[in-house]
Amino acid sequence: MREKLSIVAVGHVDHGKSTLIGRLLYETNSLPDGAIEKVKKISEQNGKPFEYAYLLDAFEEEQKQGITIDTTNLHFSTEKRDYVIIDAPGHKEFLKNMISGASSAEAAFLMIDAKEGIQEQSKRHGYILSLLGIKKIYVVINKMDLIDYSEQVYTGIREKFNKFLSNLNIFPLEYIPVSAFNGENITKKSDKLSWYRGASIIEALDLIQKEPEPEHKPLRFPIQDVYKFDNRRIIAGKIESGTLKAGDEIAISPSGKTTRVKTIENWPGPYDRDYVSAGMCVGITVDDEFFNKRGEIISLIENKPQRSNIFNVNVFWMGKNPLVKDKKYKLKLTTQEVQCEVFSINKVIDSSNLNVAENFYQVNRNEVAEITIKTQDVVCFDEFADFRGTGRFVIVDGYDVSGGGIVLQTDDTLKNRILEPKSTSFKPRPGLVTREQKEKKLNQRAKVIWLSGLTGCGKNEIAVKLERKLFELGKTVCYLDSANLRFGISSDLEFNEQGAYEQTRRIAEIANQFINNGIITIVTSISRYKKSRESAKEIIGSDDYLEFFIEATENVLKNRGDAVPEVYYEKSDYPVYSLFIDDSEFNSDEKADLIFDYIKNLL
């Protein structure tokens, strides 16, 4: 089967997107027989010269009006693959049609008239592409023939538009100069644009790297329901992405429970298989008989969805009543249904004229907005750009589906966090450089190495030796000693149980900031209470939290401590790597080496 890629074409009215698409259809021999002759005849009857843009119009009445009035899907092919190109209209109904038609687009053309330059609608269309989560964008600078194919004009448009798009976290793959009317730089390089070193339109399309098919992405299996047959509890649902087979270790979010798939339950017949994959409705049984419910999401342990109660989204509102703050709505995301409210309205755009609203008190019918949603319970989700099935949702007002939208990028420091902000002016903000990019730059995977144990156990000596070892191996590493932090950010805390909990929380928050900047972080903290360490593990994330308990005998604590040794320490319920110290003159290098041997393949 040939690969297929969907593209949406947008741009200011009369900037030439319909002409470009018509040219693509013509140059790739993708037009039905007689189409050119039919359009030429209609143009002649209307007293107009033939234009390639007319190939897109389905009815004579639309051609008489001289405007493309609906979203149109057209097909053409290159030697590499098939394409579906979605022509989104540029008039006042643009946004509604575009959102309904372009939700499956993986890439976009954004057209700019070289003579008219960047228009206000050009900027708004760029903003809308960011709202839809489309990142693979070619800016096509059309009508180069009207400016004598000027490189200077092209460069000016590119530099100016780049400044605007970068604020939307959009970085175009290329700025392609063309003359769609004359067919310049469409299927091959144009001699009239010899100064341009990039690809033609067709060449650029074939360079786009298609997103992996759902089957090749990590597992996302929302639970639809749980059924009991004889002595089996069958978890049923539709697999949104990935594959699943008996024996797989799985995580169930948001609870965080883990288990193993015992069997794949399927209807008997010719479609029985050893594994199931994206798009299939299946049932499974698992080893552990704990409570499962509709709305939970099953994934493989190494790649779980995000979980939070507050996150940023883009929403298209179609409700009779405006979307407002301080009102309860129902959010439906995969099989999850949860009460929610608008925490903040961050940006609003009016679809009738593409103007940005002057106030953010509400979102009216047919407006698109970037908002922060707060849910009553913790929900699981993914960013739409990564997982479409678990990254889109609808909002129900009363009994009516009144809006739909997509989940935006979450900043690394806020992922998997349960937030209760005190101020309504707060909103989660994503950065432009991801943790993954920083780790790649530093050539390491960031982890928090949390060394706990009573005063005098030797954790600090081990930590500094471990820090030195990692540093000499070229790792970017930071060491946080809780005792030192007591002189700074925790100088206001009392030396009691409440103060100890808060101290641990603050250390975990700081460590979380460091690892989300790609830095390996070593922590030494007594953190005697297991609940405080569990809280630290939740803040940092179970995949990034490596806990080591430095356990020393009472004699060691007495010999190494300044006073009567403390003996109260609550051990963790989950597996923890322990180092036992029974000699007050122990070799800290050897202990640091033991920790390094345990973690070296994780960094």
N, C-alpha and C positions, 0 to 999 in steps of 0.2 A: 504494500500500500504506500502511495506517495505521501510525503510529508505535506501538511497544510498549515499555512500561517495566516492569521487574520490581522488586518490593518485598518485603522480608522483614519479618514482624511478630514481635517478641519481647517478652518481659516476664515478670514474676513470675507464678506460678500464681495464677489467680483475679483478676488485675488487669484482665481484660476484653478481651483481644485478640480472642478468638473472637467475642465479642458485637459488637465493632466491625466485624470482617470480615463477619459475618452481616448487619449493618445496611447496610454498603456494597453487598453483593450485592442486598439488598432494595431499597434506595433507588435503585439504578441499573438496576433491572429486569433483573438479570443471572441470576436464578434460573430453572431449568427449570420447565416447566409442572407444577403439582401439588406442587412441593417444599414449600411452606408447609403445605398440607393434610396431606401425609405426615408432616411433623415434628410438627404439632399432634396427629395421631392417635397417634404413637409416644409423645409426652409424656403424653398422656392415659392410655394403657395403662400407663405406668410411674408414674402418679400424680404427675406433675410439671407445673408450669405451663410454658407455652411460653416458650422463650428463643431469641433469634436465634443464640446460640452453637451450638445443636443443628444448625443448617443446615450446619455444617462437618463434622459427623461422618458418616462414610460407612456405618457399620454399626450395627445396633441394639445389638449387644453393647458397642460403644464408648460408646453413650449410657447404657447401664445402669451402666457403670463410672464415668460422670460425668467422664471425663478424655479429652482429645485426645491420642492416643498416637503419631501419626506426622506427618511433615511433609506438608502438603497444599498443592497448587497450585490456586488458584482464579482465575477470569477475570471481569473486569468492564470496563465501558467508560464513558468520558465523551465529551462532544462533541469533545474535543481528541484523545484517543488511547485505545488499549487498555492494560489493566493485567493483569499476572500478580502475584498476591499470595501469598507463601509463608508459611503459618502454621506457625511452628516451635514444637513442644511445649515445655512448661516443666518437665517432670520429669527424672529422672536420665539419660534417653537423649537429652536435648535437644541436647547439643553435637554428637554424631556425626551426628544427622539434620540439624541445622542446617547443618553444614559441607557435607554432601553436597548439600543442597537449595538452599542460599543462595549458592553460589559464583558464580552468575550475577546476583545481585541488585545493582542499582545504588543503591538507597536502602532506608531502613528506618523502621519505626514502633517506638518503644520505649515500652511502656505502663507507666504508674504509676498506682496507685490513689490518688486524692486524699485519701481518709480514712486509709488505712494509711500513705501516704507512701512515701519511698524505702526500699526493702528491700535487704538485702545482695545478693540475686539481681539486683536492678535494676542495681546497680553492676557486677556480674559480666557481665551481659548487655551493658552498655556496653563493658566491656573486650573481650568476644568480638567485638563489632562492629568494634572497632579492630583486633583480630587478623585479621579477614576483609578489612580494608582498605576498609570501607564508611564513607564520610564524610558522605554526604547523609542526615541523620537528622532526623526529627521526633519530639520527645518528646511523647507524647499523655497528658495528665493526665486520666484517666477518672474516672467516678463523682462528677462535680462536684455532682450532685443530693444526695449524701449529706452534703455540707458546705455546703448552701444556696448553692452557686455563689459561694463566698467568693473574692474577689480576693486577700485577704491570704494565705490558705493557698496559692493558686496561686503567688503571688510568692515565698513562702518556699521552696517546692519547687524552683522555677526557679533561684533564687539558689544554693541548696545543691547542686543537681545540676550546675549549671554549673561550680562549683569543682572537682568530681570529674572531669567529662568533659574539662575543659581540660587536665588532666594527662595525658590519653590522646591529646591532639592531636585531640579531637573537639569541634566547635563546631556545635551543633544549628541547623538552619535556622529552627526555631520551636518554641515550647512551646504546644501547642494544647489548651485546656480543652474537654472534651466530657462528655456523658452518653450513652454508646453505647446503654444500655438504653432511654432515653427519646428517642433520636434528636436530641439537642441538639448543634448545631454540627457536624453530619455533612455535609450537602449544602449548607447555607446558614447564615448567621449566626443565632445564637440571641438572642432578646430577653432571656433569662435571664442571658446573658453579655454584656450591653451594654457593660461596662467593657473587654472584650477587643477590641482594634483589629485583630487579625490575621485570617488567612484561616480558613475552615472546612476540614474534612478534604479534601473534594473539590477545593476551590479551591487548597489548598496542594499537593495532588498535581499539579495541572495547572501549577503554578509551577515544578516541578522541571525543571531543564535537563538533558536527556538527553545522555549521553556520545556523542561522534561514533561513527558506525559504523566498524568496522575498516577499511573501504575509504578512509575519510577521515582516517585517522591516518597518521603517518610510516611509511615502509616498514620491515618486518621480514621477512626471507626467510632462514630457517635452511636451511643446505645439508644435504640428505639424503644425497646421494652425487654423485660425478662419474663420468660415463660417456664412453667414447671411441667415436665412430662415424666411420668413414672418417678424415678429417683434422680432425674437430671434437672438442673436449672440452666436453661438455654438463654444466652444473651444474644439478642437479635438486633440487626440494624443494617445500614448500607455503608459500605466502605467508600469513603470519599477519596482517599489516595493511599498508595502503597500496596503492599501484599502482606498476607498473614498465613501462617501454617501451624500445624500442631507442633508443640514443643517450644514455640517462641516465648520469650520472657516479655511480659507486657506491663505497662503502667496504666492505671485508671485514674484520670484526672477529673475534678480537682482534688480528690481525696488523697492522692499520692500513693494509694495502695499498689502493690506489685504482686504478680502471680504468673502462672504459666498456662498457656493454652493446652487443654487436654485433648479436645477433639474439635474438628470442623463438622458442624451439622448441616447437611444439605439434602435437598430432595433427591431420592434415588433416580438414576437414569443416566443417559449418555453424557451428561455434563459434570459428573462427579470428578473431582480433582483433588490432588493432595494439598493444594493451597488455593487461597481465594485472593482476589485483587480488586482494584478500584472499579467502582460501578456495580459491584455485585451485592445483592441483598442476601445475607447469610446469618447463620447462628453459630455460636461457639459455646463450649463448656470450658471451665477453668479448674485448676487444681484446688483452689481455696474457696470455701463456701461462705465468703462474707457477702454482705448486702451490697447489691448493685442496683442502680436505678436509671431511669430514662434521663437523658441529658448529659450523663458522664461521657467522656471521650477516651477511647482506648488507643494507645500508641505503643511503640516499642520504647523500652526504658531509656535508650540513649537519645531519643529525640521526642520530647514531650511538648504539647501545646503550651502556650502561655496561660497563666491564671491570674486574675485580678478582679477587683470590683470597681475600677475606674480606668478609663482608657479613651483615647482620641479616635473619632470616627468622622467620615464624611457622610452626610445624609441628604437624600433628596426627599423633600416633604410634599405629599400629595393630599394631606388631610383637609377636611372642611374647616377645622379650627386650627389656628396657628400652633406650632410647637413652642412651648414655653417652659421656663424654669418653674420649680416648685409645684409640679404636677406629676402624678404617677402614670406611667405608661407600662406596657408589657414589651419586653425585648424577646424576640425569637431568633436564636442563633443555632444552627443545626437543629438538634432535638431539644435544646435547652429553652426553657421559658421562665423568665424571671422578671420581677418588677424592677423598673428602672426610673431614673429621672435625669433631666438635663442639668448637669453640674455647672457648665458654663457654655456660652455661645461665643465662639472665637472669631469666625468669619461668616458672612452671609453674602450670597450672590443671587440676584434676581434673574430668573430665566427669561422673563419677557423682554428685557433690554440689556441683560448681562451687566447691569450696574452693581457695584458693591454697596450693600446697605450702609446707611449712615449710623444706625444704632443696632445693637445686638440684643435687644430685649426679647425678640421672638423670631421664629422662622415661619414665613407665610407660605401659602400654597404655591407650588411650583418654584420654590426657592431651594437652592443648594447651600448647605452650611457645613463648616467644620465645627464640631461640638465635642465637648467632653461628657461622656456618659458615666453615671455612677449607678451601679446595680445593688440591689438589696443583698444578694448573695454573691459569692465568688463564682465567676463563669470562666470557661475555657475558650480560647480563641487563638487565631493566628493572624498575622498581617496578611491582608488580601493579596499583596504582591507576591507572597510566598505560597499561600494556600487559598485558592478561591472558595472552596467549599466550606471551610471553617473561618473564613475572613469576611463573610457578608451576612447581613441580618435584615430583619424587618422590625418595625415598631408598630404596635397595635395601640390605638387610642379608643378606649371603650371596647366595641366589638368590631371595629374597622381597621384593616391594615392601612396605615396612613403614611408610612414612610419606609424607605429602604436605604441601605448604605453599605459601606465597606470599612473595615478596621484599618487604621493607619499605622505607620511605623511607631514602635514604642522605643523610647530611649533605653539603652542597655541597663542603666542603673535602676530603671523602674520595672523591668520585666519580672513577672511572677511576684509582684508585691501587692499586699492588701493595704490599701491606703485609706486613711480617714483624715483628710486635710481639714484644717480649721478655717481656712480662708477660701472664699469662693472666687478669689482672683487667681488662685492657683490653677494651673493646667499642666498636664504632662507634655514635655517638649522633647522631640527627638533631635539628635545631633546629626551632622553631616558626615562624620567619620564613625564607623561602627567598631564595636569591640573586635570583631573578626578581622577587620582591616588593620587595626592596631596590633593584634597578635601576629598577623602575617608579617607586618613591618619589623616587629621585634623577634620574629622567628621563635615563638614560644606559645604555649597555652597557659593562660593565667589561672592560678588556683590560690585558695587561701589555706595555708598550713597552720592549723590552730593547735598550739601546744598548751594544754591545761595541766594543772597540778598544784599542790599546796606549796606554800612558801618554803623554800629550801630544797625543793625536789631536784633542781638542776635544769629546769626548762630554759632558763635564760642563757646559760652557758652553751647548751645544745643549739639554741636558736641562732646565736651569733656565729657559731661554727658552720651551721647550715647556710646562713646568709652568705658567708665568705665563700663557701664551696660553689654555690650557685653563681655568685658574681664572677668567680674565676673561670667558670664555664661559659661566660658570655651572656648570662641571663640578666634581665632587668628585674631587680628584686627589691622589696621594701620590707623593713622589719618594724613592727608596731609592738612596743613594750607597754603593757597596761600601766605599769608603775610610772613611766614617764608621762603618759597621758593624764594621770591624776594631777600633775602639776599644771596642765593646760585646760583642755576642753572639759575635764571632769573635776576641776578644782572646786566646783560648787556642790559636789555630792557628799553626802554623809557616809561614814564607814559603817553601814548597816545593810540588812538584806535588800531593802529597796534600792539603796545606792549601788549595791553590787549588780543587781539586775540592769539598772540603767547604764552602768559602766560597760557591761557586756554588750548591750544594745548599741551604744555609741561606737564601740570598737568595731562591731560587725558592720555598721553603716559606713565607717571609714574604709574598712577592708573591701567592702563591696564597690566603693568608688574606685579604689585602686585596681581591682581585677577587671572592672569594666573599662579601664584604660589600658588593659593588656599587661598589667604588672603582677608578677608573682608576689604574694604577700604572706609574710610569716607573722603570726600573732602569738604572744605569750600572755596568758591571763589565767589567774586562779580559777575563775568562773566555776565556782564550786557547785552551783545549782544546775541540775540537769535541764530544767525548763529554760534557763537562760541560754544554755548551749543549744538547745533545740530551736529557740528563737533565733539565735545567730545563724544556725544552719538554714533556717527558712529565709532569712534576709539575704544571705549570700547565695543560696541555692544548693540543693543537695549534691548536684553534680560537681560543684566547685569547692565544696567544703570538705577538707580532709582533717579529721580530728585525731590528735595523738594525746594519750594520757600518760604523763610522766609520773609513774607510781614509785614512791620511795618508802623505805622502812622508817619506822618511828625514830630509830637511832640516827639515821641519815638526816632526817628533818631536824632533829635536836642538835646534831653536830654542825649542821650547816646554817641553821636559823639563828636569829638574834635573841629569841625568847622561847618560851614553852611552845613546842610545835602544835600546829593546828591539825586535827585529825578528821574534821567533818568534810566529807566530799561525796556528793551523790553521783554514782556512776551512770553512764548513759545506757538506755535500753537497746540502742542500735549498735551494730558492730563498730568498735573503735580499736585502732592500733595502739597497743600498750608497750611502753618501755619500762622495765623494772630496774630500779637503782637500789642496790644493797651495800654500796661502798661510797662513803662520803668523798673518797679520792678517785671517783670513777673517771674514765677517759671520755671526755665530751666529744672528741673527734669520732670515736667509734660509734657513739650513739647517733651523731649527726649522719654518719655514713649509713646506718641502718635505715633512718628516715629517708635519706636520698635514694637508696636502693628500692624502697617501696614506692616512691613518687616519680622516679625519673622517666618512666614511660608515659606518665600522665601530663608532663609539662611540654 
